[in-house]
Amino acid sequence: MRTLWIALLGLVIASDAHARKPKPAPPADETAPTEQPTEAVPEEAAPNATDRPPRVGEAKPTEPGTGCMCPCECVVEEPPLPEVDEADAGTEATPKKNFRWTPYASPGASPEIGALIAAGALFSWSFDPKDPKLPRSSVGSAISFSTTGAILVSVFPAFYLKSDKIRINGNIYFKNMDDHYWGVGYTEAAETPQGPDTTAYHRMWWQFNPKVVVQVVPNLFVGGAIDLNQTIATDMNPKMTDDPYILDDGNNNYNGGIGAIVQYDTRDFPQNAFKGVQLEARVMGYGPWLGGQNMYATVNLDYRHYISVGKRPGNTVSWNFHSNIAFGNTPWSDLPSVGSAYDLRGYYVGRFRDTQATYALLEYRYHFNTKKPDRQFSRSGVVVWAGLGFVGTNFLEAPLLPNVGVGYRFEVQPRMNLRVDFGFGAFDSFGFYISFLEAY
């Protein structure tokens, strides 16, 4: 997405660190027993006060910090710091809060939609706080308003239930904004100049796309998905009104689909994995059974791999391979494409679209060191990535789309980051993204 945000973030970070005050030492017991010791020890036989037994009514000397002042023979040890489980690998070893939320607000600007104000929040909790292996559920949300009248809303729920036997996640979007359509295929996207008479139009789009999977054996999930979406295009430029795909599909497309999902997942923390693998295959069928206007199908293949490097967590090499293929009478508004905050960051979303869209990303994530004894790594970190994409009908014919970028991370909740990314692509493409959680 070729946008430039000038962002001033106001973050209220949900903090679960509490100050731990040491207990004051209790006073010596004034009612101590008065019986005489069986053997008196002369003072000259004891080289110092700590080498002799306590006298009657005298408190027993103790090691500093034990807090024990009783006259009995006892040993009091410093309580150990609570262990940090794998899900909270970078956080202070302090008592946990179950429900956490982090709001933000950000004024900014975009060449497409003008000056805007964006606000949102990240919510997280565990459906079973007593189960340390259950991933934390989360909901990321954002809403933006611009001076041109654009409205953008996004919600990303991810729920983990029943000892991670049931997972519910998905996407909810609403956009009402001025947009651009270059056409279908690599050539149209590469050669059509962006402008009011060539690409500009007004787009109203929404999507409701929940997914539910159930664990059948360890790490293997099966389930289904529903995808309801609609695009209404108005104020179309002359080139767009003559486009053959617009003439065939029209300017108002409602699509409804259902599908099946098979997923293999060994990631240690789904929202920000340090290690593990995710393999997913999803097949969707669209048609009139949910009121849709078009008959078509899509196949999504997704492979993600994470390797922790170094002696401490927080340094991760990851890669992602994703392919989306459409079959049948797929409308122009629902063709596979690249260019978002979650794939080839830096390309305008939807500029490159066709019946096949495939990309591969390699990303290195590094959290800085910290001197805090109760943290394994700093809250701040950086990422770099490189990738290649393909959009077309024949992988051997269409040129590849290069992609590189850098980013900054700040941990606002345990293992959940505020993400700031700068991505670059071909044709002077550039994108600036601010969001919660990782791209993949």
NUROTI-248557 format. One record per atom (N, C-alpha, C): x, y, z; residue in three letters. Coordinates in steps of 0.05 Angstrom, whole numbers, plus 5000, padded with zeros to 4 digits. Example, Ala and Ser with C-alpha at 12.3 -4.5 7.8 and 13.67 -1.06 7.14 Angstrom:
2
526448865156ALA/524649105156ALA/526449345156ALA/525749555142SER/527349795143SER/525850015157SER/
end
This chain:
440
501749765000MET/500050005000MET/501850245000MET/501550414978ARG/503350644976ARG/502250874993ARG/502750855018THR/501751055036THR/504051155054THR/503751405064LEU/505751515082LEU/504251625106LEU/504651495128TRP/503351585153TRP/505351755168TRP/504451985178ILE/506052145196ILE/504752105223ILE/505851915239ALA/504451815262ALA/505651915287ALA/503952005306LEU/504752065333LEU/503151885351LEU/504451685361LEU/502951475376LEU/502651555405LEU/500251515415GLY/499751545444GLY/499051275454GLY/500851155469LEU/500450875478LEU/499950875508LEU/497950725516VAL/497650665544VAL/498150375547VAL/500550305557ILE/501450025556ILE/500449885581ILE/499049655576ALA/498049505599ALA/500349375613ALA/500849465637SER/503149365652SER/502249185674SER/503648965676ASP/502948775698ASP/505148755718ASP/506948955719ALA/509148955739ALA/508149095764ALA/508548975787HIS/507749085813HIS/510249105830HIS/510349325845ALA/512549355863ALA/512249165887ALA/514449025892ARG/514348835914ARG/515948945938ARG/514449005960LYS/515649125983LYS/516648906002LYS/519148926012PRO/520148726031PRO/518648746058PRO/518248526070LYS/516948516096LYS/518748626117LYS/517748806135PRO/519448896157PRO/519948676177PRO/522348676189ALA/522948466208ALA/521248506233ALA/519948296243PRO/518348326268PRO/520148376292PRO/519148526312PRO/520848576336PRO/521348326351PRO/523448336367ALA/524148106384ALA/521848046403ALA/521447796408ASP/519247706426ASP/519947776455ASP/518347966466GLU/518848046494GLU/517947836514GLU/516447646505THR/515447436523THR/516847176518THR/519447196511ALA/520946956505ALA/521146786530ALA/521646526527PRO/521846346550PRO/524146426569PRO/523846376594THR/525846466614THR/527446236626THR/527145996614GLU/528645776626GLU/531645816620GLU/533345716639GLN/536245746636GLN/537345536616GLN/539445606601PRO/540645406584PRO/541945186601PRO/542244956589THR/543444736604THR/546344776609THR/547744926591GLU/550544976595GLU/551045266590GLU/552445396609ALA/553145666605ALA/555745686589ALA/555845876571VAL/558245906554VAL/559546166562VAL/561946166573PRO/563246416580PRO/563546596557PRO/563446856562GLU/563647036540GLU/566347026527GLU/568546976544GLU/571246976533GLU/571646736514GLU/569946526516ALA/570246296498ALA/569146346471ALA/567546556468ALA/566346616442ALA/567746856430ALA/569146806407PRO/570647026395PRO/568947256386PRO/566447216378ASN/564647436372ASN/561847356377ASN/560047546375ALA/557247506383ALA/555847306366ALA/556747276341THR/555247096323THR/556146806325THR/558346756340ASP/559346486344ASP/558246356369ASP/556546486384ARG/555546366409ARG/552546336406ARG/551346156422PRO/548446126422PRO/547246376434PRO/544746446427PRO/543446686439PRO/542946646468PRO/543046866483ARG/542346866511ARG/539346856514ARG/538646816540VAL/535846806546VAL/534547066538VAL/532347046522GLY/530947286513GLY/532247436491GLY/534547346481GLU/535947486459GLU/535147366433GLU/534747546413ALA/534047446386ALA/536447316373ALA/535947106358LYS/538046966344LYS/538947126320LYS/541647176318PRO/542647326295PRO/541847186269PRO/541347326248THR/540547206223THR/542047326200THR/541947196177GLU/543147296153GLU/541547536143GLU/542747726131PRO/541247966122PRO/539147886102PRO/536747996106GLY/534647946087GLY/532847716093GLY/533547546114THR/531847316119THR/529247396134THR/529347616149GLY/526947706163GLY/526247546187GLY/527947366196CYS/527347196219CYS/528747316244CYS/527247376265MET/528447486290MET/527547316313MET/526647076309CYS/525646916331CYS/528046786345CYS/527746716371PRO/529946596386PRO/530246296381PRO/528746186362CYS/528845896357CYS/530945826336CYS/531645566334GLU/533445476313GLU/531845436288GLU/531945636269CYS/530445616245CYS/532045736222CYS/531445656198VAL/532745756175VAL/530645866156VAL/530846116148VAL/528946246130VAL/530446316105VAL/529546226082GLU/530846286056GLU/529246496041GLU/530746636024GLU/529446836006GLU/527546685988GLU/525046785985PRO/523246665966PRO/524246695938PRO/524246485921PRO/525246515894PRO/523346685877PRO/524446815856LEU/522746965838LEU/520946765823LEU/518546835817PRO/516746665802PRO/518046605775PRO/517646355765GLU/518646285739GLU/517046415717GLU/518346475695VAL/516946595672VAL/516446375653VAL/513846325647ASP/513246105628ASP/513946195600ASP/513746005581GLU/514646055554GLU/513046265540GLU/510446285547ALA/508846495534ALA/509646775543ALA/510746805567ASP/511547065577ASP/514547095576ASP/515846985556ALA/518746955556ALA/520247205559ALA/519147435551GLY/520747685554GLY/519847855576GLY/517947775592THR/516747955611THR/517847935639THR/517248135656GLU/518148135683GLU/516847895698GLU/518347775716ALA/517347555732ALA/515647665754ALA/513147735749THR/511347855768THR/508747715766THR/506947745786PRO/504347625784PRO/502847715759PRO/501447535747LYS/500147585721LYS/497347695724LYS/496647865706LYS/493847945702LYS/492747785680LYS/490247695683ASN/489147535661ASN/488247715638ASN/486647915644PHE/485748095622PHE/487548335619PHE/488448385595ARG/490148615589ARG/489048755565ARG/489349015564TRP/488649155539TRP/490449395536TRP/491049465510THR/492849675503THR/491549845482THR/490650095489PRO/489550265468PRO/491650435454PRO/490950545432TYR/492750735419TYR/491150935402TYR/492351165396ALA/491151365378ALA/493351485362ALA/492851535336SER/494951615318SER/493851805296SER/494452055297PRO/493852225274PRO/495852165252PRO/495052205227GLY/496852145205GLY/495752265179GLY/496952175157ALA/496152275130ALA/496852065110ALA/495252055088SER/495651875066SER/495052015040SER/496751975019PRO/496152104993PRO/493452024982PRO/492451784988GLU/489851694977GLU/487451794993GLU/487651815019ILE/485251885035ILE/485652135052ILE/487852275049GLY/488352525063GLY/489052495092GLY/488752715107ALA/489352705136ALA/487252535150ALA/488152395171LEU/486352205185LEU/487052185214LEU/485252075229ILE/485752005256ILE/485051715260ILE/486851555271ALA/486451275275ALA/486551215305ALA/484951025313ALA/484950935341ALA/484250635342ALA/485150505363GLY/484650215365GLY/485650115391GLY/485549855394ALA/486349725419ALA/486949435414ALA/488749325431LEU/489249035431LEU/488348925458LEU/486548735457PHE/485648595481PHE/486648315482PHE/487448215505SER/488247935508SER/487547825535SER/487047565535TRP/486347425560TRP/486547125555TRP/486446975576SER/486346685574SER/483646585583SER/482546395568PHE/479946285576PHE/480246085599PHE/482746005605ASP/483345845628ASP/486045925640ASP/486046125659PRO/488546225670PRO/490146005684PRO/488845795693LYS/490345585707LYS/491845395688LYS/491445425662ASP/492845255643ASP/495045415630ASP/497545385639PRO/499745545628PRO/500345495599PRO/499545265588LYS/500045195560LYS/497945295541LYS/495745395551LEU/493645505534LEU/494545775523LEU/494645805496PRO/495346075485PRO/493346285494PRO/494346525497ARG/492546745504ARG/490846825480ARG/488246865484SER/486546955463SER/486847255460SER/486247365437SER/486647645432SER/484647755412SER/484248015413VAL/482648155393VAL/484148415387VAL/484948445362GLY/486148695354GLY/484048855338GLY/483949115342SER/481849275329SER/482949555322SER/481849675301ALA/482649945293ALA/480450075277ALA/480250335279ILE/478350495264ILE/479650755256ILE/479250835231SER/480451075220SER/478451245206SER/478751515209PHE/477051705195PHE/478951905181PHE/478251985156SER/479952165142SER/478452415134SER/479952625126THR/478652875117THR/477152845091THR/477752635075THR/476352595050THR/473752435054THR/473152365079GLY/470752205085GLY/471151915086GLY/473651815084ALA/474151525085ALA/473851425113ALA/472751185115ILE/472451035140ILE/473550755137ILE/475250675155LEU/476450405154LEU/476250285182LEU/475150035183VAL/474849895208VAL/475949615204VAL/477449515224SER/478449235222SER/478449115250SER/477748855252VAL/477748705277VAL/478848435271VAL/480748345288PHE/482048085284PHE/481847915310PHE/479747755313PRO/479547585336PRO/481147325333PRO/482147225356ALA/483546975357ALA/483046845384ALA/481346645385PHE/480446515410PHE/481546235412PHE/482646165436TYR/483745895441TYR/482245775465TYR/480845555461LEU/478945445480LEU/479545155486LEU/478545055510LYS/478644775517LYS/481344655514LYS/483344765529SER/486144665528SER/487244665499SER/486444865484ASP/487344905457ASP/486244685438ASP/484044565446LYS/482744375428LYS/480944505407LYS/480144755413ILE/478444905394ILE/479645175390ILE/479845255364ARG/480845515357ARG/478845665339ARG/478245915346ILE/476446075330ILE/477946335323ILE/478246395298ASN/479446655290ASN/478246755264ASN/479146975254GLY/478047085230GLY/478647375226GLY/477247495206ASN/477647775199ASN/474847905196ASN/474648145205ILE/472348315200ILE/473248585190ILE/472448655166TYR/473248905154TYR/470949075144TYR/471349335144PHE/469449515131PHE/471149745120PHE/470849815094LYS/472250035082LYS/470250195064LYS/470350455068ASN/468750625051ASN/470650855043ASN/471850845019MET/474051025013MET/474451054983MET/475951254975ASP/476951284948ASP/479151074944ASP/479150934922ASP/481050714917ASP/481950734888ASP/483650534881HIS/484750514854HIS/484550234843HIS/483950214818TYR/483749954804TYR/485349974778TYR/487449814776TRP/489149824752TRP/488249624730TRP/486749424738GLY/485949224719GLY/486848954729GLY/486548744712VAL/487248474720VAL/489748394704VAL/491748274718GLY/494148184706GLY/496548364711GLY/498948244708TYR/501348394714TYR/501748624695TYR/501148594669THR/501548804650THR/499949054656THR/497349014662GLU/495649244669GLU/496649394693GLU/497549244714ALA/498449374738ALA/501049514734ALA/502749414716ALA/505449534712ALA/505349774693ALA/503449774673GLU/503549974652GLU/501350184655GLU/499350144671THR/497250344674THR/498050554694THR/498250804686PRO/498951014705PRO/496651074725PRO/497451124749GLN/495451184770GLN/494451474766GLN/491751504766GLY/490651774762GLY/487651774763GLY/486452014763PRO/483552024765PRO/482051924740PRO/483351924717ASP/482051824692ASP/482851544685ASP/484551414701THR/485551154694THR/485150944716THR/485251014741THR/485050814762THR/483150884784THR/482451134787ALA/480951224811ALA/478051144810ALA/476951064833TYR/474051014836TYR/473551024866TYR/470951004874HIS/470150994902HIS/469350704908HIS/470250604930ARG/469750324938ARG/468550304965ARG/466350154967MET/465250074993MET/465549764994MET/466949675015TRP/467549385017TRP/467349295046TRP/466249065050TRP/466248945076TRP/466648645074TRP/467648525095GLN/468148235096GLN/467748125124GLN/466447895126PHE/466147745151PHE/467147465145PHE/469447395158ASN/470847145150ASN/471746985175ASN/469846855189PRO/470646695213PRO/471646415205PRO/473346305222LYS/474446045218LYS/474445895244LYS/473745635244VAL/473645475268VAL/475045205261VAL/476945125278VAL/478244875275VAL/478344725302VAL/478344465300VAL/478244285324VAL/480644095322VAL/481944055345GLN/484243875345GLN/483343585345GLN/484343425326VAL/483543145324VAL/485742965335VAL/488243035332VAL/490542905344VAL/492443135351VAL/494443085369PRO/496243305376PRO/497343455351PRO/497043715351ASN/498043895331ASN/496543895304ASN/494543715301LEU/493043705276LEU/490143795281LEU/489343995265PHE/486644115268PHE/485144095241PHE/482544055243VAL/480844065219VAL/478444235226VAL/477244355206GLY/474944525211GLY/473944655186GLY/472644885190GLY/471345015167GLY/471445315169GLY/470545445148ALA/470545735146ALA/468145835131ALA/467346075136ILE/465346225122ILE/466546485113ILE/465946565088ASP/466946815077ASP/464546955064ASP/463747185076LEU/461747355064LEU/463047625058LEU/462847725034ASN/464047975027ASN/462448115005ASN/462748375003GLN/461348524983GLN/463048774975GLN/463148824949THR/464449064938THR/462449214921THR/462249474927ILE/460649654910ILE/462449874900ILE/462749894873ALA/464450094861ALA/462750314848ALA/463350554855THR/462050794844THR/464050994835THR/463151204822ASP/464951414812ASP/467251304797ASP/466751114779MET/468850974764MET/469851154742MET/472451144737ASN/473751294715ASN/473051164688ASN/473451314666PRO/472651204640PRO/473950944632PRO/476550914639LYS/477950664633LYS/476650434648LYS/475850474672MET/474750264688MET/471950174678MET/470450364669THR/467750294659THR/467850124634THR/470050144619ASP/470449984595ASP/472049724600ASP/472849684624ASP/474449444631ASP/472749194627ASP/473748984613PRO/472148744607PRO/471248604632PRO/472848604653TYR/472148464678TYR/469848614692TYR/469948884691ILE/467749044703ILE/465148994687ILE/465448984660LEU/463048944644LEU/461848664649LEU/463548464654ASP/462448194659ASP/461348164687ASP/462648274707ASP/461848224735ASP/460148444747ASP/460248684735GLY/458748904746GLY/460249054768GLY/458949264778ASN/460249424798ASN/459349354826ASN/457449174829ASN/456449094855ASN/456548794858ASN/458448694873ASN/458848404876ASN/458648314905ASN/456648144911TYR/456448014937TYR/457147724934TYR/458947624951ASN/459847344949ASN/459547204976ASN/458646964975GLY/458346804999GLY/459546524995GLY/461346445013GLY/462646185009GLY/463046035035GLY/463245775033ILE/463945605056ILE/466245425047ILE/467745325067GLY/470045165060GLY/471044995082GLY/473144845076ALA/474444655095ALA/477344735100ALA/478244685124ILE/480944755132ILE/482344505145ILE/484844465137VAL/486544265150VAL/489044415159VAL/489744385184GLN/491944545195GLN/493744375213GLN/496344395208TYR/498344265226TYR/499944495239TYR/500044495266ASP/501144725280ASP/502744635304ASP/505344705304THR/507144645327THR/508244905339THR/507245135331ARG/508345385341ARG/508045405371ARG/510045535384ASP/509945565413ASP/508045785422ASP/507545985405PHE/505746205412PHE/504646315386PHE/502146265379PRO/501146315352PRO/501446615344PRO/500946805362GLN/501147085354GLN/503947185349GLN/505947045359ASN/508747135355ASN/510546895361ASN/510746715343ALA/512246465347ALA/515246515348ALA/516646375366PHE/519546365366PHE/520546105353PHE/518845905353LYS/519645645341LYS/517145495333LYS/517445315314GLY/515145145306GLY/514445185277GLY/512445035268VAL/511545035240VAL/508545045239VAL/507545185219GLN/504645175213GLN/504345115183GLN/502744905178LEU/501944835150LEU/498944845149LEU/497844985129GLU/494945005127GLU/494044995098GLU/491944845094ALA/490644825068ALA/487744895072ALA/486745085056ARG/483945175058ARG/482645185030ARG/480445055028VAL/478945045002VAL/476245175007VAL/475545374991MET/473045524994MET/471445504968MET/468745464971GLY/466945454949GLY/464845674951GLY/464545844931TYR/462746064931TYR/460446014912TYR/458046094920GLY/455746054903GLY/453146164915GLY/450846084904PRO/448346194913PRO/447346094940PRO/448645884952TRP/447745774977TRP/447845965000TRP/449546174999LEU/449546385019LEU/448746645007LEU/447246634985GLY/446346884972GLY/448347004952GLY/450546864947GLY/452546974929GLY/451647004900GLY/452847184886GLN/452147234858GLN/454047094838GLN/456246974848ASN/458246854830ASN/458946574839ASN/459546404819MET/460346124825MET/463346104820MET/464846054841TYR/467746014838TYR/468845884863TYR/471445814862ALA/472745684884ALA/475545794887ALA/476645774911THR/479345854916THR/480745644933THR/483445614929VAL/485145434944VAL/487345604956VAL/487645594982ASN/489745744996ASN/491645535010ASN/494245575004LEU/496245405016LEU/498145595032LEU/498745525057ASP/500345705074ASP/502345535090ASP/504945615088TYR/507045475103TYR/508645685117TYR/508845655144ARG/510345835161ARG/512345675178ARG/514745775180HIS/516745625196HIS/518345835212HIS/518845755238TYR/520245935256TYR/522445785270TYR/524845905271ILE/527145785284ILE/528345995303ILE/528645915329SER/529946095348SER/532946065346SER/534346285344VAL/537246275342VAL/538546415366VAL/540946335372GLY/542346455395GLY/541646305421GLY/542746415443LYS/542546285469LYS/540046375484LYS/538646575475ARG/536246665489ARG/533946705469ARG/531546695479PRO/529246745461PRO/529147035452PRO/527547085432GLY/527347355421GLY/528747405395GLY/530447225387ASN/531847235361ASN/530847005344ASN/529447075322THR/528046875307THR/528446915277THR/528946695263VAL/528946695234VAL/526346555226VAL/524846685208SER/522346565199SER/522046595169SER/520446425158TRP/519746455129TRP/516846365125TRP/515646485104ASN/512846435098ASN/512446405068ASN/511146185061PHE/510446135033PHE/507446115031PHE/506246285014HIS/503346295012HIS/502546294982HIS/500446144976SER/499446134949SER/496346134950SER/495146304933ASN/492246324931ASN/491446294902ASN/489846094895ILE/489146034867ILE/486046034865ILE/485046174845ALA/482146194841ALA/481346034816ALA/478945914817PHE/477845764795PHE/474945854790PHE/474145844765GLY/471345904758GLY/470946204753GLY/468446294756ASN/467646564750ASN/468246754773ASN/470846784779THR/471646954802THR/471347254794THR/469747404809PRO/469447694802PRO/472047844806PRO/472348064792TRP/474748234794TRP/475348314822TRP/473248364838SER/473648454865SER/474748244885SER/474647994877ASP/475447784895ASP/477747614884ASP/479047714863LEU/481347564852LEU/483747574871LEU/485347364872PRO/487747364889PRO/489547604883PRO/490647724904SER/492347954900SER/494547954922SER/496448144919VAL/498448184939VAL/498548484945VAL/499948554967GLY/500248834974GLY/498548904998GLY/499348815021SER/497848885046SER/499848895068SER/498848935093ALA/500648945116ALA/501448665125ALA/500548455110TYR/500948175119TYR/502348005098TYR/503148125075ASP/504547965055ASP/506848135044ASP/506648225019LEU/508848385007LEU/508348675015LEU/509348745039ARG/508949005050ARG/510449215033ARG/508949405023GLY/510149615006GLY/508649644980GLY/507249444971TYR/505549474947TYR/502749564954TYR/501649724936TYR/498849814939TYR/497049574939TYR/495349544959VAL/493649304961VAL/491749294937VAL/491849064923GLY/490049024900GLY/491149114874GLY/493449244873ARG/494449344847ARG/495049104829ARG/496348894840PHE/496948654825PHE/494948444832PHE/493248364814ARG/491148164819ARG/490747994794ARG/490247734798ASP/489747544776ASP/488747284788ASP/488747074773THR/487646824783THR/489546674801THR/492146754801GLN/494046634819GLN/495746854832GLN/496146834858ALA/497947014873ALA/499546854892ALA/502246864889THR/504046704906THR/506346884915THR/507146844940TYR/509446994950TYR/510946834970TYR/513546914974ALA/515246784994ALA/516747015009ALA/516846985035LEU/518147185052LEU/520147055071LEU/522447185075LEU/524347105095LEU/524747345113LEU/524447295140GLU/524547515159GLU/526247445183GLU/527847635192TYR/529447605217TYR/528347805237TYR/527747695261ARG/526647855283ARG/528547855307ARG/529348085316TYR/531348105337TYR/530348295359TYR/530248195384HIS/529648355407HIS/532348425420HIS/532648675428PHE/535148765440PHE/535548625468PHE/538148625476ASN/538748525503ASN/537748715524ASN/537648615549THR/536848775571THR/538448705595THR/538948895613LYS/540348845638LYS/538548785661LYS/535848795656LYS/533948725677LYS/534048435683LYS/534448355709PRO/534748065715PRO/532147915712PRO/529848055711ASP/527347915710ASP/526147915681ASP/527847985662ARG/527047965633ARG/529147825618ARG/528247675598GLN/530147525581GLN/531047695557GLN/529447895549PHE/530248065528PHE/528748325530PHE/529648535516SER/528348795517SER/525648795504SER/524048985511ARG/521449015498ARG/521749115469ARG/523949255463SER/524449365437SER/525949165419SER/525249175394GLY/526649005375GLY/526349115346GLY/527748985328VAL/527649055300VAL/527348815283VAL/526348855258VAL/526148635239VAL/527148735212VAL/528048545196VAL/528648595168VAL/527448365152VAL/526548415128TRP/525448195111TRP/526048245082TRP/525848035067ALA/526048035038ALA/524147835027ALA/523047885003GLY/521147704992GLY/520847734962GLY/519447544950LEU/518847544921LEU/515947454918LEU/514547574899GLY/511847504894GLY/511247464864GLY/509047324859PHE/508247274831PHE/505247304830PHE/504247454809VAL/501447484804VAL/500947444775VAL/499247254768GLY/498747204739GLY/497246944735GLY/497446834711THR/496146574705THR/498246364700THR/500746444696ASN/502846244690ASN/505346334705ASN/506246174723PHE/508546244740PHE/511046294723PHE/511346164700LEU/513746184684LEU/513746424666LEU/511446564664GLU/511246794645GLU/511347064659GLU/509947094681ALA/509847364694ALA/512447414710ALA/513447664708PRO/515847734724PRO/515247724754PRO/517347694769LEU/517047684798LEU/516947964810LEU/515747994833LEU/515548244847LEU/517348234871LEU/519548394871PRO/521348394894PRO/520248564917PRO/521048494942ASN/520048634965ASN/522248624987ASN/522848854999VAL/524648865022VAL/523449065042VAL/524349045067GLY/523349225087GLY/524749205114GLY/524249395131VAL/525249405158VAL/522949485176VAL/523249415202GLY/521149475220GLY/522049505249GLY/520449615265TYR/520949645294TYR/518749505309TYR/519449385332ARG/517549245349ARG/517749345378ARG/515449375391PHE/515349435419PHE/513349265433PHE/514149105452GLU/512448925466GLU/510449075485GLU/507949075477VAL/505949215494VAL/504549025513VAL/504548765506GLN/503548555523GLN/505348315520GLN/505348125539PRO/507247895536PRO/507047765509PRO/509247775494ARG/509547645468ARG/507647775447ARG/506648005452MET/504948145432MET/505948425428MET/506548485403ASN/508048735396ASN/506348935382ASN/507149195386LEU/506349405367LEU/508349385344LEU/507249395320ARG/508849345296ARG/508949595278ARG/511349685271VAL/511749905253VAL/513549815230VAL/512549805206ASP/514049695183ASP/514249895160ASP/516549895147PHE/517050045123PHE/517749845101PHE/516049825080GLY/516549635059GLY/516849765032GLY/518549645015PHE/519149754989PHE/518849534968PHE/517849614944GLY/517549434922GLY/518149554896GLY/517549414874ALA/518049514847ALA/516149744841ALA/516849894819PHE/515250114809PHE/514950334831PHE/517150384845ASP/517350584866ASP/515150544888ASP/514450304892SER/512450244913SER/513650274940SER/512050384958PHE/512850434986PHE/510450415004PHE/510850295027GLY/508650275047GLY/509650315075GLY/508050445092PHE/508650495120PHE/506250385136PHE/506850195154TYR/504650055168TYR/505050075198TYR/502850125212ILE/502850115241ILE/500549935249ILE/501149725265SER/499149525271SER/500049375296SER/498249205307PHE/498949025328PHE/499548745316PHE/501148595330LEU/501748315323LEU/503448305298LEU/504548065292GLU/506448035270GLU/504947995244GLU/506448035221ALA/505248005195ALA/504447715190ALA/505947525202TYR/505347235199TYR/506547085222TYR/
end
